[in-house]
Amino acid sequence: MYAVIQTGGKQYTVKPGDVLHIEKLDKDLGAEFDISEVVMLGGESNLVGQPLIKNAKVTVVVTKQSKARKVIIFKKKRRKSFRKFKTHRQPFTEIFVKSITSPTGQVAKTEDEPRVVDVVQMRQDRILSKVAARQERVENRTSSETVAAAPKKAAAKKKVVKKAAAKGKAKKPTKKAAATKKAKKIEKKTTKKA
């Protein structure tokens, strides 16, 4: 047996044991409730509502309350220097279809059990595990430092000689050195001509 239900302004075809995402409902996790807006029932005999089927219901269990993936909204008008960037995450409710009841009293049930997932609790657990791992790393580091910081003999200090050239500062030539360079250049030119 299958049913076409209506919720959140949309219609969904469901069978017992199905899991589907619908528009957000204000229900607690693990809450079991009936959806009475049944548009159509199918299976051995088909029933079509006008617009709904009376006394027909679909029993569902809330398994997750979360948000969908991020959607990017980007608007632009060319040559007008107009750009608008937004993002959106649509909230949804995940439900598990437990049974379908027809107005004649026929019931189609599933043997599967709903798997309830608390997203907020999972996120908190993940954060706590990261914090615990970080604390453990810090404790390991401090314990290894205490072992490494055993008393050692004091090493003799070496004298450090600073070199001006090593720092990138070259010494300026003196006036005598500049004069001798000029004299050598003039000498070379005269020897070449001769």
Backbone as CSV, one residue per row, in Angstrom:
resi,resn,N_x,N_y,N_z,CA_x,CA_y,CA_z,C_x,C_y,C_z
1,MET,0.844,-1.182,0.000,0.000,0.000,0.000,0.890,1.246,0.000
2,TYR,0.468,2.271,-0.724,1.159,3.554,-0.717,0.133,4.663,-0.568
3,ALA,0.613,5.834,-0.206,-0.284,6.975,-0.014,0.376,8.235,-0.540
4,VAL,-0.459,9.172,-0.947,0.018,10.498,-1.333,-0.453,11.450,-0.237
5,ILE,0.499,12.012,0.495,0.153,12.907,1.607,0.493,14.344,1.235
6,GLN,-0.089,15.256,1.995,0.122,16.675,1.733,0.593,17.327,3.023
7,THR,1.752,17.963,2.971,2.268,18.687,4.136,3.216,19.789,3.670
8,GLY,3.135,20.927,4.324,4.000,22.054,3.975,3.738,22.589,2.581
9,GLY,2.502,22.425,2.081,2.151,22.915,0.746,2.676,22.048,-0.373
10,LYS,3.172,20.848,-0.053,3.713,19.939,-1.076,3.101,18.566,-0.895
11,GLN,3.161,17.771,-1.942,2.632,16.409,-1.880,3.769,15.409,-2.036
12,TYR,3.674,14.314,-1.275,4.704,13.281,-1.280,4.043,11.916,-1.398
13,THR,4.647,11.044,-2.202,4.215,9.651,-2.267,5.045,8.858,-1.279
14,VAL,4.364,8.147,-0.360,5.074,7.432,0.701,4.603,5.993,0.796
15,LYS,5.513,5.129,1.262,5.229,3.726,1.582,5.706,3.482,2.999
16,PRO,5.219,2.448,3.675,5.734,2.157,5.018,7.232,1.853,4.970
17,GLY,7.987,2.496,5.862,9.439,2.309,5.910,10.209,3.386,5.179
18,ASP,9.526,4.303,4.493,10.205,5.382,3.772,10.708,6.450,4.737
19,VAL,11.808,7.092,4.363,12.352,8.235,5.092,12.369,9.399,4.116
20,LEU,11.769,10.535,4.501,11.764,11.670,3.585,11.905,12.979,4.339
21,HIS,12.367,13.997,3.603,12.549,15.337,4.153,11.343,16.178,3.766
22,ILE,10.733,16.793,4.760,9.588,17.673,4.504,9.880,19.036,5.100
23,GLU,9.001,19.994,4.846,9.172,21.332,5.417,9.136,21.242,6.938
24,LYS,9.819,22.150,7.605,10.002,22.099,9.063,8.672,22.038,9.803
25,LEU,8.596,21.098,10.759,7.445,20.965,11.654,7.931,21.184,13.083
26,ASP,7.078,21.779,13.904,7.436,22.015,15.306,7.109,20.775,16.134
27,LYS,7.900,19.741,15.960,7.739,18.489,16.696,9.083,18.122,17.310
28,ASP,9.037,17.384,18.425,10.255,16.939,19.087,10.826,15.718,18.381
29,LEU,12.120,15.472,18.615,12.750,14.278,18.050,12.115,13.030,18.647
30,GLY,11.827,12.055,17.799,11.226,10.808,18.250,9.730,10.887,18.451
31,ALA,9.139,12.064,18.187,7.687,12.217,18.360,6.953,11.463,17.257
32,GLU,5.912,10.734,17.641,5.097,9.985,16.682,3.763,10.710,16.537
33,PHE,3.372,10.991,15.296,2.097,11.683,15.064,1.491,11.205,13.748
34,ASP,0.219,11.576,13.525,-0.510,11.157,12.329,-0.664,12.322,11.370
35,ILE,-0.495,12.044,10.095,-0.779,13.022,9.044,-2.110,12.589,8.435
36,SER,-3.126,13.436,8.601,-4.464,13.069,8.130,-4.793,13.655,6.761
37,GLU,-3.901,14.477,6.222,-4.123,15.056,4.889,-3.660,14.055,3.835
38,VAL,-4.466,13.027,3.589,-4.147,11.989,2.613,-4.939,12.294,1.349
39,VAL,-4.244,12.493,0.249,-4.881,12.859,-1.019,-5.295,11.612,-1.787
40,MET,-4.472,10.547,-1.685,-4.747,9.333,-2.460,-4.163,8.128,-1.753
41,LEU,-4.830,6.997,-1.876,-4.333,5.720,-1.382,-4.265,4.760,-2.557
42,GLY,-3.188,3.999,-2.632,-3.028,3.044,-3.728,-2.604,1.699,-3.200
43,GLY,-2.724,0.698,-4.030,-2.371,-0.661,-3.637,-3.330,-1.616,-4.312
44,GLU,-4.023,-2.456,-3.525,-5.013,-3.379,-4.090,-6.190,-2.597,-4.676
45,SER,-6.661,-1.594,-3.958,-7.735,-0.737,-4.483,-7.305,0.712,-4.336
46,ASN,-7.591,1.521,-5.323,-7.185,2.924,-5.314,-8.324,3.792,-4.792
47,LEU,-7.994,4.723,-3.927,-8.963,5.700,-3.423,-8.407,7.090,-3.704
48,VAL,-9.229,7.929,-4.283,-8.815,9.303,-4.584,-9.722,10.236,-3.803
49,GLY,-9.127,11.164,-3.085,-9.888,12.100,-2.266,-10.414,13.267,-3.063
50,GLN,-11.436,13.921,-2.484,-12.018,15.089,-3.146,-12.124,16.243,-2.164
51,PRO,-11.139,16.936,-1.775,-9.722,16.786,-2.106,-8.985,15.792,-1.210
52,LEU,-9.511,15.476,0.005,-8.828,14.558,0.913,-9.698,13.332,1.175
53,ILE,-9.051,12.248,1.612,-9.764,11.029,1.974,-10.057,11.100,3.473
54,LYS,-11.326,10.939,3.848,-11.699,10.999,5.259,-11.305,9.695,5.950
55,ASN,-10.915,9.810,7.227,-10.547,8.682,8.095,-9.310,7.911,7.614
56,ALA,-8.544,8.470,6.704,-7.280,7.851,6.292,-6.158,8.616,6.975
57,LYS,-5.117,7.897,7.404,-4.011,8.569,8.084,-2.704,7.838,7.826
58,VAL,-1.639,8.583,7.956,-0.281,8.043,7.822,0.435,8.362,9.127
59,THR,0.909,7.332,9.811,1.616,7.511,11.080,3.106,7.644,10.792
60,VAL,3.713,8.727,11.308,5.127,8.993,11.051,5.850,9.298,12.360
61,VAL,7.188,9.160,12.335,8.045,9.460,13.483,9.097,10.476,13.031
62,VAL,9.326,11.518,13.844,10.345,12.530,13.529,11.705,11.942,13.877
63,THR,12.590,11.852,12.863,13.918,11.274,13.087,15.040,12.313,13.091
64,LYS,14.803,13.488,12.504,15.871,14.499,12.465,15.267,15.885,12.252
65,GLN,15.838,16.878,12.919,15.511,18.288,12.693,16.831,18.969,12.338
66,SER,16.940,19.467,11.106,18.216,20.040,10.688,17.993,21.084,9.597
67,LYS,19.100,21.456,8.945,19.042,22.409,7.836,19.643,21.769,6.599
68,ALA,19.131,22.162,5.440,19.628,21.635,4.170,20.965,22.283,3.830
69,ARG,21.536,21.867,2.704,22.815,22.437,2.269,22.678,23.914,1.957
70,LYS,23.802,24.617,2.009,23.806,26.046,1.760,23.549,26.349,0.286
71,VAL,22.664,27.319,0.046,22.348,27.768,-1.305,22.850,29.199,-1.447
72,ILE,23.497,29.498,-2.571,24.032,30.842,-2.804,23.029,31.648,-3.607
73,ILE,22.728,32.852,-3.122,21.840,33.769,-3.833,22.695,34.936,-4.279
74,PHE,22.873,35.084,-5.585,23.724,36.148,-6.118,22.929,36.942,-7.141
75,LYS,22.833,38.247,-6.915,22.119,39.118,-7.846,23.096,40.157,-8.384
76,LYS,22.954,40.475,-9.669,23.860,41.426,-10.290,23.133,42.154,-11.401
77,LYS,23.400,43.457,-11.512,22.898,44.227,-12.651,24.119,44.742,-13.396
78,ARG,24.255,44.357,-14.611,25.463,44.722,-15.352,25.503,46.219,-15.626
79,ARG,26.718,46.717,-15.594,27.022,48.124,-15.857,26.386,49.079,-14.848
80,LYS,25.913,48.591,-13.732,25.285,49.454,-12.720,25.995,49.371,-11.366
81,SER,27.079,48.628,-11.278,27.828,48.434,-10.026,26.927,47.913,-8.919
82,PHE,26.035,46.998,-9.266,25.126,46.417,-8.275,25.411,44.929,-8.160
83,ARG,25.793,44.516,-6.957,26.017,43.090,-6.675,25.484,42.802,-5.291
84,LYS,24.769,41.707,-5.161,24.211,41.306,-3.869,24.507,39.830,-3.675
85,PHE,25.116,39.490,-2.555,25.495,38.102,-2.275,24.885,37.675,-0.952
86,LYS,24.130,36.580,-0.957,23.536,36.034,0.261,23.636,34.524,0.213
87,THR,23.467,33.904,1.369,23.381,32.450,1.433,22.162,32.086,2.255
88,HIS,21.675,30.849,2.055,20.478,30.414,2.770,20.545,28.923,3.028
89,ARG,20.105,28.515,4.220,19.988,27.099,4.555,18.550,26.850,4.992
90,GLN,17.831,26.066,4.222,16.428,25.811,4.495,16.278,24.767,5.599
91,PRO,15.542,25.077,6.679,15.325,24.062,7.714,14.358,22.987,7.231
92,PHE,14.593,21.751,7.671,13.705,20.659,7.273,13.513,19.688,8.430
93,THR,12.503,18.835,8.295,12.232,17.773,9.257,12.295,16.456,8.504
94,GLU,13.068,15.520,9.022,13.140,14.189,8.411,12.164,13.282,9.153
95,ILE,11.304,12.591,8.388,10.314,11.715,9.022,10.464,10.290,8.501
96,PHE,10.050,9.356,9.334,10.048,7.934,9.009,8.589,7.489,8.984
97,VAL,8.146,6.899,7.864,6.752,6.464,7.717,6.608,5.104,8.391
98,LYS,5.800,5.068,9.457,5.633,3.850,10.241,4.498,2.980,9.699
99,SER,3.351,3.610,9.423,2.211,2.828,8.925,1.249,3.712,8.146
100,ILE,0.449,3.055,7.305,-0.597,3.730,6.532,-1.911,3.034,6.879
101,THR,-2.917,3.817,7.248,-4.228,3.270,7.600,-5.261,3.799,6.613
102,SER,-6.030,2.890,5.995,-7.071,3.285,5.042,-8.393,3.493,5.792
103,PRO,-9.377,4.159,5.159,-10.654,4.374,5.850,-11.428,3.074,6.110
104,THR,-11.124,2.016,5.375,-11.795,0.730,5.599,-11.190,-0.033,6.767
105,GLY,-10.054,0.419,7.282,-9.439,-0.215,8.439,-8.209,-1.037,8.095
106,GLN,-7.833,-1.119,6.822,-6.618,-1.845,6.446,-5.404,-1.043,6.916
107,VAL,-4.416,-1.757,7.453,-3.202,-1.110,7.965,-1.984,-1.760,7.319
108,ALA,-1.115,-0.931,6.752,0.154,-1.414,6.198,1.255,-0.893,7.107
109,LYS,1.976,-1.818,7.784,3.032,-1.434,8.718,4.388,-1.867,8.196
110,THR,5.429,-1.276,8.760,6.788,-1.687,8.447,7.403,-2.361,9.671
111,GLU,8.329,-3.269,9.427,9.012,-3.944,10.530,10.265,-3.187,10.964
112,ASP,10.711,-2.250,10.124,11.914,-1.470,10.441,11.634,-0.505,11.585
113,GLU,12.688,-0.182,12.318,12.594,0.783,13.412,13.186,2.115,12.958
114,PRO,12.594,3.230,13.382,13.153,4.536,13.003,14.481,4.791,13.704
115,ARG,15.404,5.408,12.987,16.714,5.753,13.547,16.741,7.251,13.820
116,VAL,16.557,7.627,15.078,16.483,9.039,15.473,17.898,9.586,15.618
117,VAL,18.157,10.736,14.969,19.482,11.371,14.993,19.327,12.777,15.568
118,ASP,20.044,13.049,16.657,20.046,14.379,17.249,21.279,15.125,16.746
119,VAL,21.063,16.001,15.774,22.174,16.705,15.117,22.886,17.634,16.101
120,VAL,22.135,18.313,16.954,22.736,19.253,17.911,23.642,18.499,18.882
121,GLN,23.172,17.352,19.381,23.967,16.562,20.311,25.226,16.020,19.636
122,MET,25.087,15.583,18.373,26.250,15.089,17.629,27.297,16.185,17.490
123,ARG,26.851,17.412,17.183,27.771,18.531,17.023,28.485,18.829,18.340
124,GLN,27.731,18.826,19.437,28.335,19.081,20.750,29.341,17.990,21.109
125,ASP,28.999,16.726,20.830,29.920,15.622,21.105,31.212,15.774,20.304
126,ARG,31.087,16.181,19.033,32.253,16.362,18.185,33.154,17.461,18.737
127,ILE,32.551,18.568,19.183,33.331,19.675,19.741,34.032,19.231,21.018
128,LEU,33.298,18.508,21.893,33.901,18.047,23.146,35.050,17.077,22.904
129,SER,34.899,16.202,21.893,35.984,15.261,21.593,37.215,15.999,21.069
130,LYS,37.007,17.062,20.264,38.139,17.856,19.777,38.847,18.551,20.932
131,VAL,38.066,19.098,21.870,38.653,19.780,23.028,39.450,18.791,23.879
132,ALA,38.887,17.586,24.086,39.585,16.569,24.883,40.882,16.146,24.208
133,ALA,40.850,15.984,22.873,42.062,15.600,22.143,43.122,16.691,22.249
134,ARG,42.700,17.949,22.172,43.640,19.062,22.277,44.277,19.092,23.667
135,GLN,43.463,18.893,24.719,44.001,18.880,26.076,44.987,17.732,26.265
136,GLU,44.679,16.598,25.666,45.571,15.442,25.775,46.914,15.726,25.114
137,ARG,46.865,16.387,23.931,48.111,16.735,23.241,48.952,17.694,24.090
138,VAL,48.282,18.671,24.720,48.999,19.638,25.563,49.627,18.934,26.756
139,GLU,48.891,18.005,27.380,49.424,17.275,28.525,50.619,16.416,28.117
140,ASN,50.532,15.763,26.953,51.652,14.947,26.461,52.874,15.813,26.197
141,ARG,52.652,17.000,25.638,53.755,17.898,25.330,54.435,18.359,26.617
142,THR,53.650,18.735,27.632,54.244,19.214,28.882,54.972,18.088,29.609
143,SER,54.437,16.873,29.560,55.119,15.757,30.222,56.428,15.419,29.512
144,SER,56.458,15.493,28.183,57.701,15.217,27.453,58.734,16.321,27.688
145,GLU,58.270,17.565,27.874,59.193,18.664,28.152,59.820,18.517,29.534
146,THR,59.056,18.016,30.507,59.618,17.831,31.843,60.667,16.732,31.834
147,VAL,60.455,15.693,31.023,61.450,14.621,30.907,62.698,15.158,30.209
148,ALA,62.504,15.978,29.170,63.636,16.514,28.420,64.381,17.585,29.217
149,ALA,63.725,18.197,30.182,64.341,19.274,30.944,65.103,18.748,32.159
150,ALA,65.707,17.591,32.046,66.532,17.027,33.126,67.775,17.905,33.286
151,PRO,68.394,17.923,34.483,69.559,18.798,34.695,70.721,18.427,33.774
152,LYS,71.276,19.434,33.104,72.408,19.239,32.191,73.563,20.119,32.651
153,LYS,74.776,19.771,32.200,75.940,20.591,32.502,75.847,21.877,31.721
154,ALA,76.256,22.956,32.345,76.206,24.251,31.692,77.270,24.298,30.596
155,ALA,76.860,24.578,29.390,77.789,24.642,28.263,78.517,25.980,28.297
156,ALA,79.775,25.955,27.872,80.574,27.179,27.841,80.042,28.066,26.723
157,LYS,79.924,29.365,27.032,79.413,30.303,26.040,80.519,30.655,25.061
158,LYS,80.130,30.673,23.778,81.086,31.020,22.736,80.926,32.490,22.392
159,LYS,82.043,33.106,22.072,81.997,34.504,21.662,81.535,34.576,20.218
160,VAL,80.611,35.465,19.977,80.077,35.633,18.630,80.709,36.872,18.022
161,VAL,81.316,36.677,16.863,81.950,37.777,16.167,81.014,38.222,15.061
162,LYS,80.662,39.476,15.114,79.738,40.008,14.104,80.543,40.547,12.942
163,LYS,80.053,40.219,11.768,80.680,40.718,10.558,79.720,41.669,9.877
164,ALA,80.228,42.795,9.433,79.393,43.793,8.782,78.877,43.278,7.441
165,ALA,79.690,42.525,6.715,79.292,42.018,5.403,78.184,40.975,5.534
166,ALA,78.175,40.231,6.631,77.159,39.197,6.835,75.783,39.823,7.003
167,LYS,75.741,41.018,7.571,74.460,41.680,7.765,73.987,42.396,6.508
168,GLY,74.785,42.421,5.471,74.392,43.088,4.243,74.873,44.526,4.175
169,LYS,75.670,44.953,5.152,76.185,46.320,5.153,77.633,46.285,4.674
170,ALA,77.879,46.787,3.496,79.242,46.827,2.965,79.903,48.135,3.406
171,LYS,81.211,48.071,3.649,81.940,49.269,4.060,82.154,50.172,2.861
172,LYS,82.051,51.483,3.092,82.283,52.447,2.020,83.795,52.609,1.816
173,PRO,84.185,52.685,0.562,85.631,52.860,0.333,86.088,54.253,0.778
174,THR,87.319,54.323,1.275,87.870,55.606,1.737,88.328,56.429,0.538
175,LYS,88.702,57.692,0.793,89.112,58.588,-0.289,90.410,58.122,-0.933
176,LYS,91.310,57.569,-0.132,92.584,57.093,-0.673,92.358,55.930,-1.618
177,ALA,91.468,55.006,-1.225,91.213,53.835,-2.055,90.569,54.263,-3.370
178,ALA,89.668,55.236,-3.327,89.007,55.715,-4.537,90.022,56.378,-5.463
179,ALA,90.942,57.127,-4.896,91.957,57.813,-5.701,92.885,56.805,-6.367
180,THR,93.280,55.754,-5.643,94.159,54.747,-6.235,93.448,54.000,-7.358
181,LYS,92.142,53.748,-7.233,91.384,53.066,-8.297,91.379,53.913,-9.565
182,LYS,91.162,55.213,-9.392,91.141,56.107,-10.542,92.512,56.137,-11.225
183,ALA,93.548,56.149,-10.434,94.908,56.175,-10.989,95.177,54.908,-11.780
184,LYS,94.747,53.763,-11.293,94.953,52.501,-11.999,94.209,52.490,-13.324
185,LYS,92.967,53.032,-13.355,92.193,53.064,-14.593,92.894,53.934,-15.649
186,ILE,93.381,55.082,-15.205,94.072,55.984,-16.137,95.321,55.302,-16.674
187,GLU,96.039,54.582,-15.822,97.246,53.865,-16.225,96.939,52.833,-17.296
188,LYS,95.842,52.094,-17.126,95.465,51.059,-18.083,95.159,51.666,-19.440
189,LYS,94.447,52.798,-19.439,94.080,53.430,-20.699,95.319,53.906,-21.446
190,THR,96.238,54.482,-20.731,97.459,54.983,-21.384,98.308,53.850,-21.900
191,THR,98.366,52.724,-21.190,99.162,51.596,-21.664,98.542,50.968,-22.896
192,LYS,97.230,50.964,-22.986,96.569,50.403,-24.172,96.834,51.255,-25.412
193,LYS,96.827,52.562,-25.263,97.050,53.454,-26.394,98.478,53.361,-26.900
194,ALA,99.366,53.135,-26.009,100.773,53.112,-26.367,101.205,51.820,-26.995
